Amino acid sequence: MHAVRHAPHLPHAVRRLAHRVDAATPPDRDRAVDALRAFAVLGVVLGHWLVTALVADGGRLSTSSPLQHLPVLAPVSWAFQTLAVFFLVGGHVATRSHATAQADGIPYHRWLRSRLARLCKPVAALLALWTVTTTALLLSGTDFATVHTLVKLALSPLWFLVVFAALTAATPLVARLSPLWPLAVVLHVDLLRFGFGAPAGIGWVNLAAGWLVPYTLGAAWTRGELDRPRAGWVLLIGGTAATAGLVGFAGYPAAMVGVPGAAVSNLDPPTLAAVTFGLAQCGLALLLRERLRRTMRRPLAWAAVAFVNLSAMTIFLWHQTALMATTATGLLLGRLPGLHTPPDHVGWVGDRLLWLPAFALALAVCWAAFHTYERPGPGHRPRSRTRLVRPRVARAGARVARTDGVVPSRVVRTHRSSDRATPTGARRV
């Protein structure tokens, strides 16, 4: 009875919470940066959920993709392969943070440790759970190929974190590097691979060079070189034209993600087509900044983006586990369409869309269990003045912490007697 009586007030409570999050955010914060980061993370998650199929064949699970059987669906990968935007934002945030640390006299090792600290605990939790899970599956007699498939999918997000951590560590070296230099490296590597028959292994040079292109674009953003709309239009039009030419006339795959069984992958390692496509994405992201800033003035929209940013590592690391947990649970009911069947017909896509809420629910369970690993430890203290304290929020006032990525992690508590509001905590994004 108590729950039923208060259920109608839930939307009002959500709106009130959103307004408090909005009020506790510094007015000079560029919310477009957080919005782009959130969209990049969610794009990767939805992309994996749509194109990753675990096909059940007897007692074995194997991976497949609708892009393998239905090439006409390649444009789906254009919408959800958003890693370039993540590296753009990462380069922008890291170079700005490092410049602030230098101005404050913070040593490089302390700055880097603070940048990478948030990665360690969530990754350790993922590795611990899958070590136990893998051992249990092998001891129970599960087919080794199935175990290999599951572990590979579960740990696949880690390659991105390794590259991102390496580029973050190299920030002082690449902060003023022109994106044309790594772009030239990618071009020459592809010429050697596809034009002169060089060993395929040379392509892994592009794992660093390819993602260094949007990362250094982020550094150029920090330097103010991409502030004019012209820069966004040049990247969008030039990147689109180059990608179309490479796909249409140079034989590059149309899909911007890996496709099982394909001779060439645009992503594993990155090709010139993937990099030029990323340039187009970065151009579009830059052009959308002002519109995103206006949209993020809406408290509900900003609260949603803030939540995704606060949980970005948890969402990113556990979304594949959520998919596999749903698939394994579904096996108890039999071989279900869109979940265990081959993605070799258009109807499978419709069936898979119906499973997205189940994946989201499983991810919510993972979030509830593991999001605390994303929080700073009880002894954590900011080590530089990049975390600025604003003693007043609007007229009522609130003390909040700010860095290149800080939003309140808990609700601002209002004291009527003094007409002041103080936050109960703040966290890095």
Secondary structure, DSSP 8 states (H G I E B T S, - for coil): -HHHHHGGGHHHHHHHHHHHHHHTS-TT--HHHHHHHHHHHHHHHHHHHHH-EEEEETTEEEEE-HHHH-GGGHHHHHHH--HHHHHHHHHHHHHHHHHHHHHTT--HHHHHHHHHHHHHHHHHHHHHHHHHHHHHHHHTT--HHHHHHHHHHHHTHHHHHHHHHHHHHTHHHHTT--THHHHHHHHHHHIIIIIS---GGGGGHHHHHHHHHHHHHHHHHHTTTT-SHHHHHHHHHHHHHHHHHHHHHS---S-SS--TT-S--SBTTB-HHHHHHHHHHHHHHHHTHHHHHHHTTSHHHHHHHHHHHHTHHHHHHHHHHHHHHHHHHHGGG---TTTTS---SHHHHHHHHHHHHHHHHHHHHHHHHHGGGGS--TT----STTSEEES--TTT---EEESTTEEESS-EEEETTTTEEEES-EEE-
